[in-house]
Amino acid sequence: MDPQLSQRSRLQQPKPESVSQIKRSDPWFDDGTVIIQAGDTQFRAYRGILTVCSPIFQDMFSIPQPTAEAELVDGCPVVHVSDSAEDWQYVLRALCERRYVSLGGSLSLSVIAAFLRLGRKYEIAQLHTEALTRLNYEFPSTLEKCEEMVYSTMIEDDRPLASLVFEVIELAHEHNLRHLLPWAYTVCCHHITFEDIFGTFDLDNGRRIKLANDDQRICIIGWRDLVSVQTKLPFFWLSNDGNPIWDELVAACSSKRRCIAARQKLRDEIFCHGESPKCCAMTFWDTEWGVDMCGVCGAEAKEMHHQALVKLWYRLPTIFGLPGWDKIHEE
């Protein structure tokens, strides 16, 4: 295929039937040099900025356009794109107005998704990297990064958690970012009810989102497997008084009755929530857990909890039907 035709095919889509339906949207720079049209929405931007930021636009603008065939608005050539106007608004604001990225802080997932989609499609490396950095932080693929992560530091939305995580899962499938999936599925198992797993949510752009059937099944089976393993691995120390392995580790306990009572209280607080068991298999050590135990029991419980999380993290992708971490990280 002619590479020039390939570049054009990425950018062009059928023109709207009626010119009267076209609307102008922000950003619209009066001294702009090119019109980007997405559906029935036009933006006026700068050809030079697009050329510098995107090799796709650089190649497209280098192709001579027959003057007689050129479509112009206010003397500017019109480039038709097949993407959503919402995505282009976010991207042009970032490129031409230095919004979002230059301000630092957290961004909404809608902005990040636009950076990911258009950054990849038009090879806008700055925006694509920004999107991946934020997704990788909030949905880490190493245990160390998971322990360091503070929720909503880089992605923030006031919508329901289920809606946000479902869109991340959708983006992971769409862009082959499977390293995001194990933690995204874990968040579903830990924090999202069965009712919401099968629910549908409205997004601000009018779209509705729900988990695909395969993802619903993965979450339910994963929840079952995590619940079944959590008292055998990370919370072994909480549920095994009388077990020879645990009793040997805490043989030097200075207050057995108090420590046993403390662990019983923690069992009730952590696991007893309604009719269904609470899934908390990948919960990191909370310093409050050791307060009512003696120093020996607290130290042994913390170390056992950490070592068990290391083992469980290694197994996490396979619990959700994915290849192991080594294979995922090769992709």
C-alpha positions as CSV (number, residue, x, y, z in Angstrom):
1,M,0.0,0.0,0.0
2,D,1.2,3.5,-0.8
3,P,2.4,4.9,2.6
4,Q,1.0,8.3,1.6
5,L,-2.4,6.8,1.2
6,S,-2.0,5.0,4.5
7,Q,-1.3,8.3,6.3
8,R,-4.4,9.8,4.7
9,S,-6.6,6.9,5.7
10,R,-5.8,7.5,9.3
11,L,-6.9,11.1,9.2
12,Q,-9.8,11.2,6.8
13,Q,-13.4,10.1,7.3
14,P,-16.6,10.8,5.3
15,K,-17.6,14.4,5.4
16,P,-20.9,15.4,7.1
17,E,-23.8,15.8,4.7
18,S,-24.8,19.3,5.7
19,V,-22.4,22.2,6.3
20,S,-25.0,23.8,8.5
21,Q,-24.5,21.0,11.1
22,I,-20.8,21.8,11.6
23,K,-20.0,23.6,14.9
24,R,-16.9,25.3,16.1
25,S,-15.4,24.3,19.4
26,D,-12.7,25.2,21.8
27,P,-9.8,25.4,21.1
28,W,-10.4,27.7,18.2
29,F,-7.4,30.1,17.6
30,D,-8.2,33.0,15.3
31,D,-4.7,32.9,13.9
32,G,-4.7,29.1,13.6
33,T,-3.5,27.5,10.4
34,V,-5.4,24.2,10.1
35,I,-8.9,22.9,10.9
36,I,-9.3,19.6,12.6
37,Q,-12.8,18.2,12.0
38,A,-14.0,15.3,14.1
39,G,-17.5,14.3,13.2
40,D,-19.5,17.5,13.1
41,T,-17.1,19.5,15.3
42,Q,-14.2,21.6,14.1
43,F,-11.2,22.9,16.0
44,R,-8.8,25.6,14.7
45,A,-5.2,24.8,15.7
46,Y,-1.6,25.2,14.5
47,R,-0.1,23.2,11.7
48,G,3.4,23.7,13.1
49,I,2.6,22.3,16.5
50,L,0.9,19.2,15.0
51,T,3.9,18.7,12.7
52,V,6.4,18.9,15.6
53,C,4.4,16.6,17.9
54,S,3.2,14.0,15.4
55,P,5.2,12.2,12.7
56,I,1.8,11.2,11.2
57,F,0.8,14.9,10.7
58,Q,4.3,15.7,9.6
59,D,4.1,13.2,6.8
60,M,0.5,14.2,5.9
61,F,1.4,17.9,5.7
62,S,4.4,17.1,3.5
63,I,2.1,15.6,0.8
64,P,1.3,18.3,-1.8
65,Q,-2.5,18.9,-2.0
66,P,-4.1,19.8,-5.3
67,T,-5.3,23.4,-4.9
68,A,-8.6,22.7,-6.7
69,E,-9.5,19.9,-4.3
70,A,-8.5,21.6,-1.1
71,E,-11.3,22.1,1.4
72,L,-10.8,25.4,3.2
73,V,-12.4,27.1,6.2
74,D,-11.4,30.7,6.8
75,G,-8.5,30.0,4.4
76,C,-7.3,27.0,6.5
77,P,-7.1,23.5,5.1
78,V,-9.6,21.0,6.8
79,V,-8.3,17.7,8.1
80,H,-11.0,15.1,8.7
81,V,-10.3,12.6,11.5
82,S,-12.3,9.5,12.5
83,D,-11.8,10.0,16.3
84,S,-14.2,11.5,18.8
85,A,-14.4,15.3,19.2
86,E,-14.0,14.9,22.9
87,D,-10.6,13.1,22.5
88,W,-9.4,15.8,20.1
89,Q,-10.5,18.6,22.4
90,Y,-8.4,17.2,25.2
91,V,-5.4,16.6,23.0
92,L,-5.4,20.0,21.3
93,R,-5.8,21.7,24.7
94,A,-2.7,19.8,25.9
95,L,-0.6,20.5,22.7
96,C,-1.7,24.1,22.0
97,E,-2.5,25.4,25.4
98,R,-0.2,23.4,27.7
99,R,-3.2,22.2,29.7
100,Y,-3.2,19.1,31.9
101,V,0.4,17.8,31.6
102,S,2.1,21.1,32.5
103,L,0.0,21.6,35.6
104,G,0.9,18.3,37.2
105,G,-1.4,16.7,39.7
106,S,-4.0,14.1,38.9
107,L,-6.0,13.9,35.7
108,S,-9.4,12.4,34.9
109,L,-9.5,9.1,33.1
110,S,-11.2,10.7,30.2
111,V,-8.2,12.9,29.5
112,I,-5.8,10.0,30.0
113,A,-7.8,7.8,27.7
114,A,-7.7,10.4,25.0
115,F,-3.9,10.8,25.4
116,L,-3.6,7.0,25.1
117,R,-5.8,6.6,22.1
118,L,-4.7,9.6,20.0
119,G,-1.1,9.5,21.3
120,R,-0.7,5.9,20.0
121,K,-2.6,6.5,16.7
122,Y,-0.8,9.7,15.7
123,E,2.5,8.8,17.4
124,I,2.3,11.8,19.8
125,A,5.0,10.3,22.1
126,Q,4.6,12.9,24.9
127,L,1.0,12.3,25.4
128,H,1.1,8.5,25.0
129,T,3.9,8.4,27.6
130,E,2.0,10.6,30.0
131,A,-1.0,8.3,29.8
132,L,1.0,5.2,30.3
133,T,2.9,6.7,33.3
134,R,-0.4,7.5,35.0
135,L,-2.0,4.1,34.3
136,N,1.2,2.2,35.3
137,Y,1.3,4.1,38.6
138,E,-2.4,3.5,39.6
139,F,-2.4,-0.1,38.3
140,P,1.1,-1.3,39.0
141,S,2.7,-4.5,37.7
142,T,5.3,-5.0,40.5
143,L,4.7,-5.6,44.2
144,E,7.1,-2.9,45.1
145,K,5.3,-0.3,43.0
146,C,2.0,-1.5,44.5
147,E,3.2,-0.9,48.0
148,E,4.4,2.6,47.1
149,M,1.3,3.6,45.3
150,V,-1.1,6.1,46.8
151,Y,-4.6,5.9,45.2
152,S,-5.9,8.8,43.1
153,T,-2.5,10.5,43.0
154,M,-2.3,10.5,39.2
155,I,-5.9,9.5,38.2
156,E,-8.8,11.1,39.8
157,D,-12.5,10.9,39.0
158,D,-15.6,11.6,41.0
159,R,-17.5,8.8,39.2
160,P,-18.1,5.4,40.8
161,L,-14.9,3.3,41.2
162,A,-16.5,0.5,39.2
163,S,-17.0,2.8,36.2
164,L,-13.3,3.9,36.3
165,V,-11.9,0.4,36.7
166,F,-14.1,-1.0,34.0
167,E,-12.8,1.6,31.6
168,V,-9.2,0.9,32.5
169,I,-9.9,-2.8,31.8
170,E,-11.4,-1.8,28.5
171,L,-8.4,0.3,27.6
172,A,-6.0,-2.5,28.6
173,H,-7.7,-4.8,26.2
174,E,-7.9,-2.2,23.4
175,H,-4.2,-1.3,23.6
176,N,-2.8,-4.6,24.6
177,L,-1.7,-3.4,28.1
178,R,-2.2,-6.7,29.9
179,H,0.2,-5.7,32.7
180,L,-2.6,-3.4,33.9
181,L,-5.1,-6.2,34.2
182,P,-4.0,-8.2,37.3
183,W,-4.3,-5.2,39.7
184,A,-7.4,-3.9,37.9
185,Y,-9.1,-7.3,38.4
186,T,-7.8,-7.3,42.1
187,V,-9.5,-3.9,42.7
188,C,-12.7,-5.4,41.3
189,C,-12.5,-8.3,43.7
190,H,-11.5,-6.2,46.7
191,H,-13.8,-3.2,46.3
192,I,-16.6,-3.7,43.8
193,T,-19.8,-5.6,44.7
194,F,-21.2,-8.5,42.7
195,E,-24.1,-6.2,41.7
196,D,-21.8,-3.6,40.3
197,I,-19.7,-6.3,38.5
198,F,-22.7,-7.0,36.4
199,G,-23.9,-3.4,36.3
200,T,-23.9,-0.7,33.7
201,F,-22.6,2.8,34.3
202,D,-23.2,6.1,32.5
203,L,-20.2,8.2,31.5
204,D,-20.1,11.9,31.2
205,N,-19.8,11.7,27.4
206,G,-23.1,9.9,27.1
207,R,-21.5,6.5,26.6
208,R,-22.5,3.6,28.9
209,I,-19.9,1.1,30.1
210,K,-20.0,-2.4,31.6
211,L,-17.6,-5.2,31.9
212,A,-17.5,-7.6,29.0
213,N,-18.9,-11.1,29.8
214,D,-15.4,-12.6,29.9
215,D,-14.2,-10.0,32.3
216,Q,-17.2,-10.6,34.6
217,R,-16.4,-14.3,34.7
218,I,-12.7,-13.6,35.4
219,C,-13.6,-11.3,38.3
220,I,-16.1,-13.8,39.9
221,I,-13.7,-16.8,39.6
222,G,-10.8,-14.6,40.7
223,W,-12.8,-13.5,43.8
224,R,-13.5,-17.1,44.7
225,D,-9.9,-18.1,44.4
226,L,-8.6,-15.1,46.3
227,V,-11.0,-15.6,49.2
228,S,-10.1,-19.3,49.4
229,V,-6.4,-18.5,49.6
230,Q,-6.3,-15.5,51.8
231,T,-6.4,-17.4,55.1
232,K,-3.8,-19.8,53.8
233,L,-1.3,-17.2,52.7
234,P,-1.4,-13.5,53.7
235,F,-3.7,-14.0,56.7
236,F,-2.3,-17.3,57.9
237,W,-1.1,-15.6,61.1
238,L,-4.7,-14.4,61.8
239,S,-6.5,-17.8,61.6
240,N,-4.1,-20.4,62.8
241,D,-3.7,-20.3,66.6
242,G,-3.1,-23.9,67.6
243,N,-1.3,-24.6,64.2
244,P,2.2,-26.1,65.1
245,I,3.9,-23.9,62.5
246,W,2.5,-20.6,63.9
247,D,2.8,-21.7,67.5
248,E,6.5,-22.5,67.0
249,L,7.1,-19.0,65.5
250,V,5.5,-17.3,68.5
251,A,6.8,-19.6,71.2
252,A,8.4,-16.6,72.9
253,C,5.0,-14.8,73.1
254,S,4.8,-12.9,76.4
255,S,1.0,-12.7,76.6
256,K,-0.7,-15.5,74.7
257,R,-4.2,-14.8,75.9
258,R,-4.0,-11.2,75.0
259,C,-2.5,-11.9,71.6
260,I,-5.0,-14.7,70.8
261,A,-7.9,-12.3,71.7
262,A,-6.3,-9.5,69.6
263,R,-6.2,-11.8,66.5
264,Q,-9.8,-13.0,67.1
265,K,-10.9,-9.4,67.2
266,L,-9.0,-8.7,63.9
267,R,-10.5,-11.7,62.3
268,D,-14.0,-10.3,63.0
269,E,-13.1,-6.8,61.8
270,I,-11.3,-7.9,58.6
271,F,-13.4,-10.9,57.4
272,C,-16.9,-10.5,58.9
273,H,-18.8,-8.2,56.5
274,G,-22.4,-9.3,55.6
275,E,-23.3,-12.6,54.2
276,S,-20.4,-13.0,51.8
277,P,-16.8,-13.3,52.9
278,K,-14.8,-10.1,52.3
279,C,-12.0,-10.4,49.7
280,C,-8.9,-8.8,51.0
281,A,-6.2,-11.2,49.9
282,M,-3.9,-8.5,48.5
283,T,-4.2,-6.1,51.5
284,F,-0.9,-4.8,52.7
285,W,0.1,-4.8,56.4
286,D,-1.7,-2.2,58.5
287,T,0.4,-1.0,61.5
288,E,-2.8,-1.0,63.6
289,W,-3.0,-4.8,63.3
290,G,0.0,-5.2,65.6
291,V,-0.9,-2.7,68.3
292,D,-2.7,-5.2,70.6
293,M,-0.3,-8.1,70.1
294,C,3.1,-8.5,71.9
295,G,6.3,-7.5,70.1
296,V,7.0,-11.1,69.1
297,C,3.6,-11.9,67.7
298,G,3.4,-8.5,65.9
299,A,6.8,-8.9,64.2
300,E,6.2,-12.5,63.2
301,A,2.7,-11.7,61.8
302,K,4.1,-8.7,59.8
303,E,6.9,-10.7,58.3
304,M,4.7,-13.7,57.5
305,H,2.1,-11.4,55.9
306,H,4.7,-9.8,53.7
307,Q,6.3,-13.1,52.6
308,A,2.9,-14.5,51.8
309,L,2.0,-11.4,49.7
310,V,5.2,-12.0,47.7
311,K,4.1,-15.5,46.9
312,L,0.5,-14.4,46.1
313,W,1.7,-11.6,43.9
314,Y,3.7,-14.1,41.8
315,R,0.5,-16.1,41.3
316,L,-1.8,-13.2,40.8
317,P,-1.9,-13.1,36.9
318,T,-2.6,-16.8,36.7
319,I,-5.5,-16.5,39.2
320,F,-7.2,-14.2,36.6
321,G,-6.4,-16.5,33.6
322,L,-3.4,-14.5,32.4
323,P,0.2,-15.6,31.7
324,G,2.7,-15.2,34.5
325,W,4.4,-11.9,35.2
326,D,7.6,-12.8,33.3
327,K,5.6,-13.3,30.1
328,I,3.4,-10.2,30.6
329,H,6.5,-8.0,31.2
330,E,8.0,-9.3,27.9
331,E,5.1,-7.9,25.9
